[in-house]
């Protein structure tokens, strides 16, 4: 090093410090870069698929609009098959879990009830679905949409069926929507001619019911 190099020592020290700071900065966690949209999966049957109406008017699509309006960074995936049972859902859940899930909305079982499936079987299938979701996404929030059946199916059975959902919610520390069709089920004006599936107005009511429960969970993901 030249004899007069001592005059450059302060410069080199400063440069070394700047390089050190740059290395530290580049290795800091980039929270904004790593953040990704909250992934919401609606998993259900015809009630979730929007049977008989434009899918864009079904409650999951309306929830998507509410999310956008609220400025929330979240993506909605609809995994619904008309006529699906809890057994059918169990068979296809692995396919739907190919991508990560942050919030899982389980809205299955109504077709089990209409077919008279044993409530123990329905509960077992729904629990198995939840187990698969948890295994793939341990931190996911589980939201369970409660279902109820027409009283014509008999009080003992309908009571046992309705009890499936709060029991599952309690057992899995899940969020419960007490009744997906609250204010819609049994109201002719909010249903299609079959008196089972909500019309567009009915889905608007369902979306409000779901949103009241879902919105707080978005702050916890």
N, C-alpha and C positions, 0 to 999 in steps of 0.2 A: 504494500500500500504506500502511496507517495507520502513524503514527509508532511505535507500540508493537509493530509486527509482528516486531521482532527477538526478542521473547520467544517467538515461535512457530517461529523458524528451526530449532532442534534437532528439534522435532516433525516439520516438513516434511522435513528431511534423513533422519530415521529412516523416515518413510513412503516416501520415494523409494527408500531402500535395500531396504525390504521389497518394494516393487513390482518392483524389479530382480531380487531373489531369486526372486520368484514367476514372473517371465517365464522365468528360467533353468530353474526346476523344471519348468514346463509344457512346456519344449522338450527335456527329458531323454528319452533313449530309454526307452520303456516296455516292457522286455523281457518281462514277464509278459503284458502285453496283446497283444503281437505274436506270442507263441509259439503255435504250432498243433500239433495232434497229428502225430506221424510217420506218413506215409502209406506203407503197405506194400501192394504189389500182387503177388498170386500169379497167375502167368500160365502156364496149362498145359492139360492134356487131361483125360481121364477119371480119371486117378490123382489129380489135384488137385480135380476136381469131386466126387469121392466116388461114383463110379459104383456102383450096386447097394446103397447104404446110405443112411441118413438123412444129408443134407449136414451136419447139425450134429455128426455123428460123424467127418467127414472131417478130415484133418490140418490144413487151414487154419483150420477152426473151432476145433480143439483148440489151435492156436497162439494164436488170439484169446483163448481162456480163460487160457492161460499168461501172456499179456501183461497181462490184467486182474488176474490173481492177483499179478503182480509189481509192480503199481501203475505200469506204464509208460503214458505218454500216447501211444497209437498207435492208428491205425485200420487195419483189414484189409479189403482189397477182393479179391474172388475173381473172376478173369477166366479161367475154365476152361470148355472146351467138349469134351464127350466125342467121341472120334474125331478130334480135331484133329491136324493135322500141322504141321510147321514152316512149310510154305507157307501153310496156313490161318491160323496165328498171325500171320504177316507181313501177311496181308491185313486182319486185324482189330486190329492193335496200335494204329493211330492212334486208333481209337474209344476204346480203353481209356486213352489218354494225354490225354484231355480234361481230367483233373484232375491236379494235381502228384503226383509219385511220389518218395519219399525212399529207399525200398528196393524193388528190383525183383527178384522171385524167378522165374527162368525155369526152367520144368519141362516142356519140350517135346522131342519127337523120338522118343519110344518108338514112336509109330505109323508114323513114317518107317521105323524099323528093321524093324518087323513086316511092312511092305510091301516091304521090300527096296530102298528108295530109296537112291540113291548117297550115300555119306557126304559127298562134297564138296558135293553139293546141300544136304544137311541142314545142314552147317556154314555154308554161305553164307547160308541163310535165317535161321539163328539169329543170325549176326553182324549181319545186316540189322536184325533186331528190336532187338538191343542198340544198334545205331547210332541207331535212332529214339528209343529211350529216352534215350540220352545227349544227343541233339540237343534234346530237350524239357526234360530235367532233367540238366544237366551235373554237378551235385553228387550225383546219386543213387548209392547203393551197389548194385552188381549182384551178385546171388547166383545161381549156376548150379547146378542140381540135376543131377548126373551120372546117366546112364541106362546100363543094360546089357541085353543081349539073351540069350535062351535059347541054350545052346550048339548046339542043333539047327540053328541057322541057319548054322553053319559058322564055324570058328575065325578065318579071315582076315577075314571080314566083321564078326563080333562084336568082334574086337580093334580093327579100324579104327573101328567105331562108338563103342566105349567111349572111344577116344582123342579123340573130338571135344570132349568136355566139359572135360577139363583143359587142352587146347590153347586153347579159348575163354577159359577163366578166366585163363590166363597172358597171352594177348594183350590182354585188357581190364582187367587189374588187378582182376579180380573175385574174389569169395569163392566157393569151391567146396564143394559137398556131394558127396563122392566118389561116393556111390550112394544115390539117393533111397530105394530099397527095401531098403536094408541090413538083413539079419535078417528080411526079409519075403519077398522074391523067392525062389521055389523051395521055400518052406515051406508045405505044404498047409494046415496048421492056421490060417494067418494070411491065407488068400486065399479068395475066393469059389469057387464050383464051376468057374468057367472057368480057375482057377489063374493068372490074370493080374492081376486087380484085388484089392487088399487088402480084407479084411472089417473090421469095427469094431476088432477086436483089432489087426489089421495096421496100421490107421491110427494107433492109439495109439503103436505102435513108430515109424512114420514121423514122427509129430509130435515124438518125442524126438530122432530123428536130425536133423530140421530145426532144432529149438530149440537144440541144442548149437552149431550154426553161426550161427543167426540172432541169438541172444541177445547175443553180443558186439558185433554190428553196431549194435544199438540204442543202445549207448553212444557211438557215433561219429557219429550223425546229429544 
